[in-house]
């Protein structure tokens, strides 16, 4: 809530009172919508306020290629991701490769 209020003041040009009022409202809506849920915010590559999906795809394959089972800490630091996210990326790449190998060729 405090970070939201600070952002609304700094970038939104709102008075401190109005910024705090909106920040409280936003926190209430988030609590109502997602209260009790585990929410994950990716550390990924941010570009103009939006996660860049195309860069993520390349990044994910680079992570998979570079992962050797012993260098997860180095890869997490290099790509600014959590260990859990690194393992999800590796698993997703493995699933994709396995499904590609199992795909049958189209009849001719």
mmCIF file of the C-alpha atoms, coordinates in Angstrom:
data_MODEL
# 
_entry.id   MODEL 
# 
loop_
_atom_site.group_PDB 
_atom_site.id 
_atom_site.type_symbol 
_atom_site.label_atom_id 
_atom_site.label_alt_id 
_atom_site.label_comp_id 
_atom_site.label_asym_id 
_atom_site.label_entity_id 
_atom_site.label_seq_id 
_atom_site.pdbx_PDB_ins_code 
_atom_site.Cartn_x 
_atom_site.Cartn_y 
_atom_site.Cartn_z 
_atom_site.occupancy 
_atom_site.B_iso_or_equiv 
_atom_site.pdbx_formal_charge 
_atom_site.auth_seq_id 
_atom_site.auth_comp_id 
_atom_site.auth_asym_id 
_atom_site.auth_atom_id 
_atom_site.pdbx_PDB_model_num 
ATOM 1   C CA . UNK A 1 1   ? 0.000   0.000   0.000   1.00 0.00 ? 1   UNK A CA 1 
ATOM 2   C CA . UNK A 1 2   ? 2.812   2.410   0.883   1.00 0.00 ? 2   UNK A CA 1 
ATOM 3   C CA . UNK A 1 3   ? 4.628   1.764   -2.387  1.00 0.00 ? 3   UNK A CA 1 
ATOM 4   C CA . UNK A 1 4   ? 1.413   2.290   -4.353  1.00 0.00 ? 4   UNK A CA 1 
ATOM 5   C CA . UNK A 1 5   ? 0.713   5.566   -2.561  1.00 0.00 ? 5   UNK A CA 1 
ATOM 6   C CA . UNK A 1 6   ? 4.274   6.753   -3.231  1.00 0.00 ? 6   UNK A CA 1 
ATOM 7   C CA . UNK A 1 7   ? 3.939   5.854   -6.918  1.00 0.00 ? 7   UNK A CA 1 
ATOM 8   C CA . UNK A 1 8   ? 0.597   7.673   -7.206  1.00 0.00 ? 8   UNK A CA 1 
ATOM 9   C CA . UNK A 1 9   ? 2.139   10.775  -5.658  1.00 0.00 ? 9   UNK A CA 1 
ATOM 10  C CA . UNK A 1 10  ? 5.330   10.678  -7.721  1.00 0.00 ? 10  UNK A CA 1 
ATOM 11  C CA . UNK A 1 11  ? 3.973   9.713   -11.132 1.00 0.00 ? 11  UNK A CA 1 
ATOM 12  C CA . UNK A 1 12  ? 0.291   10.435  -10.832 1.00 0.00 ? 12  UNK A CA 1 
ATOM 13  C CA . UNK A 1 13  ? 0.668   13.911  -9.421  1.00 0.00 ? 13  UNK A CA 1 
ATOM 14  C CA . UNK A 1 14  ? -1.872  13.173  -6.686  1.00 0.00 ? 14  UNK A CA 1 
ATOM 15  C CA . UNK A 1 15  ? -1.957  14.816  -3.297  1.00 0.00 ? 15  UNK A CA 1 
ATOM 16  C CA . UNK A 1 16  ? -0.662  12.627  -0.472  1.00 0.00 ? 16  UNK A CA 1 
ATOM 17  C CA . UNK A 1 17  ? -4.216  12.267  0.877   1.00 0.00 ? 17  UNK A CA 1 
ATOM 18  C CA . UNK A 1 18  ? -5.735  11.210  -2.453  1.00 0.00 ? 18  UNK A CA 1 
ATOM 19  C CA . UNK A 1 19  ? -2.818  8.875   -3.203  1.00 0.00 ? 19  UNK A CA 1 
ATOM 20  C CA . UNK A 1 20  ? -3.234  7.153   0.171   1.00 0.00 ? 20  UNK A CA 1 
ATOM 21  C CA . UNK A 1 21  ? -7.006  6.876   -0.306  1.00 0.00 ? 21  UNK A CA 1 
ATOM 22  C CA . UNK A 1 22  ? -6.569  5.186   -3.698  1.00 0.00 ? 22  UNK A CA 1 
ATOM 23  C CA . UNK A 1 23  ? -3.784  2.935   -2.385  1.00 0.00 ? 23  UNK A CA 1 
ATOM 24  C CA . UNK A 1 24  ? -6.048  1.745   0.452   1.00 0.00 ? 24  UNK A CA 1 
ATOM 25  C CA . UNK A 1 25  ? -8.858  1.085   -2.042  1.00 0.00 ? 25  UNK A CA 1 
ATOM 26  C CA . UNK A 1 26  ? -6.510  -0.885  -4.277  1.00 0.00 ? 26  UNK A CA 1 
ATOM 27  C CA . UNK A 1 27  ? -5.243  -2.948  -1.323  1.00 0.00 ? 27  UNK A CA 1 
ATOM 28  C CA . UNK A 1 28  ? -8.856  -3.678  -0.343  1.00 0.00 ? 28  UNK A CA 1 
ATOM 29  C CA . UNK A 1 29  ? -9.726  -4.862  -3.858  1.00 0.00 ? 29  UNK A CA 1 
ATOM 30  C CA . UNK A 1 30  ? -6.613  -7.051  -4.005  1.00 0.00 ? 30  UNK A CA 1 
ATOM 31  C CA . UNK A 1 31  ? -7.375  -8.578  -0.594  1.00 0.00 ? 31  UNK A CA 1 
ATOM 32  C CA . UNK A 1 32  ? -10.978 -9.205  -1.624  1.00 0.00 ? 32  UNK A CA 1 
ATOM 33  C CA . UNK A 1 33  ? -9.975  -10.765 -4.931  1.00 0.00 ? 33  UNK A CA 1 
ATOM 34  C CA . UNK A 1 34  ? -6.896  -12.740 -3.938  1.00 0.00 ? 34  UNK A CA 1 
ATOM 35  C CA . UNK A 1 35  ? -6.993  -12.953 -0.135  1.00 0.00 ? 35  UNK A CA 1 
ATOM 36  C CA . UNK A 1 36  ? -5.494  -16.222 1.044   1.00 0.00 ? 36  UNK A CA 1 
ATOM 37  C CA . UNK A 1 37  ? -3.986  -16.985 -2.378  1.00 0.00 ? 37  UNK A CA 1 
ATOM 38  C CA . UNK A 1 38  ? -0.348  -17.459 -3.230  1.00 0.00 ? 38  UNK A CA 1 
ATOM 39  C CA . UNK A 1 39  ? 0.449   -14.826 -5.852  1.00 0.00 ? 39  UNK A CA 1 
ATOM 40  C CA . UNK A 1 40  ? 3.684   -14.993 -7.868  1.00 0.00 ? 40  UNK A CA 1 
ATOM 41  C CA . UNK A 1 41  ? 5.198   -11.856 -9.398  1.00 0.00 ? 41  UNK A CA 1 
ATOM 42  C CA . UNK A 1 42  ? 7.904   -12.811 -11.899 1.00 0.00 ? 42  UNK A CA 1 
ATOM 43  C CA . UNK A 1 43  ? 11.279  -11.149 -11.607 1.00 0.00 ? 43  UNK A CA 1 
ATOM 44  C CA . UNK A 1 44  ? 11.676  -11.457 -15.402 1.00 0.00 ? 44  UNK A CA 1 
ATOM 45  C CA . UNK A 1 45  ? 12.618  -8.880  -17.961 1.00 0.00 ? 45  UNK A CA 1 
ATOM 46  C CA . UNK A 1 46  ? 10.448  -5.771  -17.695 1.00 0.00 ? 46  UNK A CA 1 
ATOM 47  C CA . UNK A 1 47  ? 10.048  -3.457  -20.637 1.00 0.00 ? 47  UNK A CA 1 
ATOM 48  C CA . UNK A 1 48  ? 7.926   -0.345  -20.259 1.00 0.00 ? 48  UNK A CA 1 
ATOM 49  C CA . UNK A 1 49  ? 5.898   -1.848  -17.421 1.00 0.00 ? 49  UNK A CA 1 
ATOM 50  C CA . UNK A 1 50  ? 5.059   -5.108  -19.202 1.00 0.00 ? 50  UNK A CA 1 
ATOM 51  C CA . UNK A 1 51  ? 6.871   -8.422  -19.127 1.00 0.00 ? 51  UNK A CA 1 
ATOM 52  C CA . UNK A 1 52  ? 8.355   -9.009  -22.568 1.00 0.00 ? 52  UNK A CA 1 
ATOM 53  C CA . UNK A 1 53  ? 7.107   -12.438 -23.643 1.00 0.00 ? 53  UNK A CA 1 
ATOM 54  C CA . UNK A 1 54  ? 9.403   -12.783 -26.643 1.00 0.00 ? 54  UNK A CA 1 
ATOM 55  C CA . UNK A 1 55  ? 12.465  -12.150 -24.505 1.00 0.00 ? 55  UNK A CA 1 
ATOM 56  C CA . UNK A 1 56  ? 11.157  -14.615 -21.946 1.00 0.00 ? 56  UNK A CA 1 
ATOM 57  C CA . UNK A 1 57  ? 10.926  -17.418 -24.502 1.00 0.00 ? 57  UNK A CA 1 
ATOM 58  C CA . UNK A 1 58  ? 14.537  -16.876 -25.581 1.00 0.00 ? 58  UNK A CA 1 
ATOM 59  C CA . UNK A 1 59  ? 15.633  -16.472 -21.984 1.00 0.00 ? 59  UNK A CA 1 
ATOM 60  C CA . UNK A 1 60  ? 13.888  -19.690 -20.942 1.00 0.00 ? 60  UNK A CA 1 
ATOM 61  C CA . UNK A 1 61  ? 15.595  -21.732 -23.662 1.00 0.00 ? 61  UNK A CA 1 
ATOM 62  C CA . UNK A 1 62  ? 18.940  -20.161 -22.752 1.00 0.00 ? 62  UNK A CA 1 
ATOM 63  C CA . UNK A 1 63  ? 18.379  -21.147 -19.121 1.00 0.00 ? 63  UNK A CA 1 
ATOM 64  C CA . UNK A 1 64  ? 17.472  -24.692 -20.144 1.00 0.00 ? 64  UNK A CA 1 
ATOM 65  C CA . UNK A 1 65  ? 20.558  -24.952 -22.375 1.00 0.00 ? 65  UNK A CA 1 
ATOM 66  C CA . UNK A 1 66  ? 22.886  -23.574 -19.665 1.00 0.00 ? 66  UNK A CA 1 
ATOM 67  C CA . UNK A 1 67  ? 21.408  -25.559 -16.758 1.00 0.00 ? 67  UNK A CA 1 
ATOM 68  C CA . UNK A 1 68  ? 23.653  -28.450 -15.737 1.00 0.00 ? 68  UNK A CA 1 
ATOM 69  C CA . UNK A 1 69  ? 21.960  -29.456 -12.480 1.00 0.00 ? 69  UNK A CA 1 
ATOM 70  C CA . UNK A 1 70  ? 24.625  -27.823 -10.317 1.00 0.00 ? 70  UNK A CA 1 
ATOM 71  C CA . UNK A 1 71  ? 24.509  -24.173 -11.380 1.00 0.00 ? 71  UNK A CA 1 
ATOM 72  C CA . UNK A 1 72  ? 20.974  -23.143 -10.412 1.00 0.00 ? 72  UNK A CA 1 
ATOM 73  C CA . UNK A 1 73  ? 22.140  -20.375 -8.041  1.00 0.00 ? 73  UNK A CA 1 
ATOM 74  C CA . UNK A 1 74  ? 24.326  -18.795 -10.733 1.00 0.00 ? 74  UNK A CA 1 
ATOM 75  C CA . UNK A 1 75  ? 21.523  -18.960 -13.319 1.00 0.00 ? 75  UNK A CA 1 
ATOM 76  C CA . UNK A 1 76  ? 18.993  -17.479 -10.871 1.00 0.00 ? 76  UNK A CA 1 
ATOM 77  C CA . UNK A 1 77  ? 21.295  -14.542 -10.187 1.00 0.00 ? 77  UNK A CA 1 
ATOM 78  C CA . UNK A 1 78  ? 22.169  -14.042 -13.866 1.00 0.00 ? 78  UNK A CA 1 
ATOM 79  C CA . UNK A 1 79  ? 18.525  -14.025 -14.972 1.00 0.00 ? 79  UNK A CA 1 
ATOM 80  C CA . UNK A 1 80  ? 17.012  -12.438 -11.822 1.00 0.00 ? 80  UNK A CA 1 
ATOM 81  C CA . UNK A 1 81  ? 14.618  -15.310 -11.135 1.00 0.00 ? 81  UNK A CA 1 
ATOM 82  C CA . UNK A 1 82  ? 13.837  -17.473 -8.136  1.00 0.00 ? 82  UNK A CA 1 
ATOM 83  C CA . UNK A 1 83  ? 14.984  -21.103 -7.801  1.00 0.00 ? 83  UNK A CA 1 
ATOM 84  C CA . UNK A 1 84  ? 11.377  -22.275 -8.014  1.00 0.00 ? 84  UNK A CA 1 
ATOM 85  C CA . UNK A 1 85  ? 10.912  -20.393 -11.289 1.00 0.00 ? 85  UNK A CA 1 
ATOM 86  C CA . UNK A 1 86  ? 14.134  -21.832 -12.703 1.00 0.00 ? 86  UNK A CA 1 
ATOM 87  C CA . UNK A 1 87  ? 12.913  -25.367 -12.033 1.00 0.00 ? 87  UNK A CA 1 
ATOM 88  C CA . UNK A 1 88  ? 9.525   -24.565 -13.630 1.00 0.00 ? 88  UNK A CA 1 
ATOM 89  C CA . UNK A 1 89  ? 11.346  -23.274 -16.726 1.00 0.00 ? 89  UNK A CA 1 
ATOM 90  C CA . UNK A 1 90  ? 13.517  -26.395 -16.967 1.00 0.00 ? 90  UNK A CA 1 
ATOM 91  C CA . UNK A 1 91  ? 10.490  -28.670 -16.515 1.00 0.00 ? 91  UNK A CA 1 
ATOM 92  C CA . UNK A 1 92  ? 8.469   -26.760 -19.137 1.00 0.00 ? 92  UNK A CA 1 
ATOM 93  C CA . UNK A 1 93  ? 11.314  -26.994 -21.660 1.00 0.00 ? 93  UNK A CA 1 
ATOM 94  C CA . UNK A 1 94  ? 11.684  -30.731 -20.997 1.00 0.00 ? 94  UNK A CA 1 
ATOM 95  C CA . UNK A 1 95  ? 7.924   -31.241 -21.474 1.00 0.00 ? 95  UNK A CA 1 
ATOM 96  C CA . UNK A 1 96  ? 8.018   -29.285 -24.735 1.00 0.00 ? 96  UNK A CA 1 
ATOM 97  C CA . UNK A 1 97  ? 10.932  -31.336 -26.072 1.00 0.00 ? 97  UNK A CA 1 
ATOM 98  C CA . UNK A 1 98  ? 9.303   -34.621 -25.007 1.00 0.00 ? 98  UNK A CA 1 
ATOM 99  C CA . UNK A 1 99  ? 6.024   -33.748 -26.722 1.00 0.00 ? 99  UNK A CA 1 
ATOM 100 C CA . UNK A 1 100 ? 7.880   -32.685 -29.872 1.00 0.00 ? 100 UNK A CA 1 
ATOM 101 C CA . UNK A 1 101 ? 9.684   -36.061 -29.960 1.00 0.00 ? 101 UNK A CA 1 
ATOM 102 C CA . UNK A 1 102 ? 6.412   -37.947 -29.507 1.00 0.00 ? 102 UNK A CA 1 
ATOM 103 C CA . UNK A 1 103 ? 4.522   -36.038 -32.191 1.00 0.00 ? 103 UNK A CA 1 
ATOM 104 C CA . UNK A 1 104 ? 3.730   -38.250 -35.147 1.00 0.00 ? 104 UNK A CA 1 
ATOM 105 C CA . UNK A 1 105 ? 4.555   -37.003 -38.621 1.00 0.00 ? 105 UNK A CA 1 
ATOM 106 C CA . UNK A 1 106 ? 1.587   -35.880 -40.691 1.00 0.00 ? 106 UNK A CA 1 
ATOM 107 C CA . UNK A 1 107 ? 0.345   -38.412 -43.256 1.00 0.00 ? 107 UNK A CA 1 
ATOM 108 C CA . UNK A 1 108 ? 1.528   -37.754 -46.783 1.00 0.00 ? 108 UNK A CA 1 
# 
